[in-house]
Amino acid sequence: MIGAKKQKAGGRTVNPSDDYKLTDLDYLIGDHHLQMIKAALPYLNVPEQRAVSVFVKFQELKKTFELFETEEVASMGICSLEQSEGGRTMRDLLKAIRPYGNPAERDIIDMAQNFMDGQTPMEQLRRFLTPEQQSRFETMQMVITAIQAMA
């Protein structure tokens, strides 16, 4: 792939083809000019990259402050989450952040959601078993329940 190379950033490898999603806030504080500047960074020397990167982040921070001074934030629902009749729940929060996680983080979020839905850890574990293993597991549960009833 032309132009796609991995770089180290903050101790982690950055791959341009990684699935990176933007939030509503990112869209509100960014613009195509800042994106163009960011795209030009690899073509600059390191000291210039540092200065230009700080400039871009400063512009985004400035736009963030401006954003919170206007009513535009309230209309987007970013500034504060108003309590609706049902209210905002942890389930809503997990649903909102899930798309931004990597596969392992999404699995953890799914397990947390399943736990909140009343699934026990054993029920969650059972999802990963083959049908034959599930059958054996259920048989073992019945045997243990019978032994406990006798005691």
C-alpha positions in Angstrom: 0.0 0.0 0.0 1.5 3.3 -1.1 2.0 5.9 1.6 0.8 3.7 4.4 3.5 3.1 6.9 3.5 2.4 10.6 4.8 5.0 13.0 5.5 5.0 16.7 3.3 7.5 18.6 3.2 7.7 22.3 4.8 4.2 22.7 2.2 2.6 20.4 2.3 1.7 16.8 0.0 3.8 14.6 -1.2 2.2 11.4 -3.0 4.6 9.0 -5.4 1.8 8.0 -6.6 1.3 11.6 -10.3 1.9 11.9 -10.4 5.3 13.7 -13.7 6.9 14.3 -14.4 10.5 15.1 -16.9 11.7 17.7 -19.4 14.5 17.4 -17.0 16.7 19.3 -14.2 16.0 16.8 -16.4 17.1 14.0 -17.3 20.3 15.8 -13.8 21.4 16.7 -12.0 20.2 13.5 -12.2 21.4 10.0 -10.7 20.4 6.7 -7.9 23.0 6.9 -6.6 21.3 10.1 -6.9 17.9 8.5 -4.9 19.2 5.6 -2.2 20.4 7.9 -2.2 17.1 9.8 -1.8 15.2 6.5 1.3 17.4 5.7 3.1 16.5 8.9 5.1 13.5 7.6 6.6 15.8 5.0 8.1 18.2 7.6 11.3 17.9 9.7 10.8 16.8 13.3 11.2 20.2 14.9 8.6 21.6 12.4 6.3 18.6 13.0 6.4 19.4 16.7 5.6 23.1 16.2 2.8 22.5 13.7 1.3 19.7 15.8 1.1 22.1 18.8 -0.4 24.7 16.6 -3.1 22.3 15.4 -3.9 21.2 18.9 -4.1 24.8 20.1 -6.6 25.6 17.3 -8.7 22.6 18.3 -8.5 23.7 22.0 -9.5 27.2 21.0 -12.5 25.9 19.0 -13.5 23.8 22.0 -13.6 26.8 24.3 -15.5 28.8 21.7 -17.9 25.9 21.3 -18.8 25.8 24.9 -19.4 29.5 25.0 -22.2 29.1 22.4 -25.6 27.4 22.4 -24.5 25.1 19.6 -23.2 22.5 22.1 -26.6 22.2 23.8 -28.3 21.5 20.4 -25.8 18.7 19.7 -26.2 17.2 23.2 -22.4 17.3 23.9 -22.2 19.9 26.7 -24.6 18.1 29.0 -26.8 15.1 28.9 -30.3 16.2 29.9 -32.2 13.7 32.0 -35.0 12.3 29.8 -37.9 10.5 31.4 -36.0 7.3 31.3 -32.7 9.0 32.2 -29.3 8.1 30.9 -28.0 4.8 32.1 -24.7 2.9 32.2 -26.1 0.8 29.4 -26.5 4.0 27.3 -22.9 5.0 28.1 -21.5 1.6 27.1 -23.5 1.6 23.9 -22.1 5.1 23.1 -18.4 4.2 23.7 -18.4 0.7 22.2 -17.9 1.7 18.5 -14.6 3.5 19.5 -13.0 0.5 21.2 -10.7 -2.0 19.7 -12.0 -5.6 19.4 -10.8 -6.6 22.9 -12.4 -3.5 24.5 -15.7 -4.2 22.6 -15.7 -7.8 24.0 -15.3 -6.4 27.6 -18.1 -3.9 27.0 -20.3 -6.7 25.7 -19.6 -8.8 28.8 -20.4 -5.8 31.0 -23.7 -5.3 29.1 -24.5 -9.0 29.4 -23.8 -8.9 33.1 -26.1 -5.9 33.5 -28.8 -7.8 31.5 -28.7 -10.4 34.3 -26.4 -13.0 32.8 -24.1 -14.6 35.3 -20.4 -15.2 34.5 -21.2 -18.9 34.0 -24.0 -18.0 31.5 -21.5 -15.8 29.6 -18.9 -18.5 29.7 -21.4 -21.0 28.3 -21.7 -18.8 25.1 -18.1 -19.7 24.2 -18.7 -23.5 24.5 -19.6 -25.8 21.6 -23.0 -27.5 21.8 -21.4 -30.7 23.0 -19.5 -28.9 25.7 -22.7 -27.0 26.7 -24.5 -30.3 27.1 -21.7 -31.7 29.3 -21.7 -28.5 31.3 -25.4 -28.7 31.9 -25.1 -32.4 33.0 -22.4 -31.4 35.5 -24.5 -28.6 36.8 -27.4 -31.1 37.4 -25.1 -33.5 39.2 -23.7 -30.8 41.4 -27.2 -29.5 42.2 -28.3 -33.1 43.1 -25.3 -33.6 45.4 -26.0 -30.2 47.1 -29.7 -31.2 47.6 -28.6 -34.5 49.3 -26.2 -32.7 51.7 
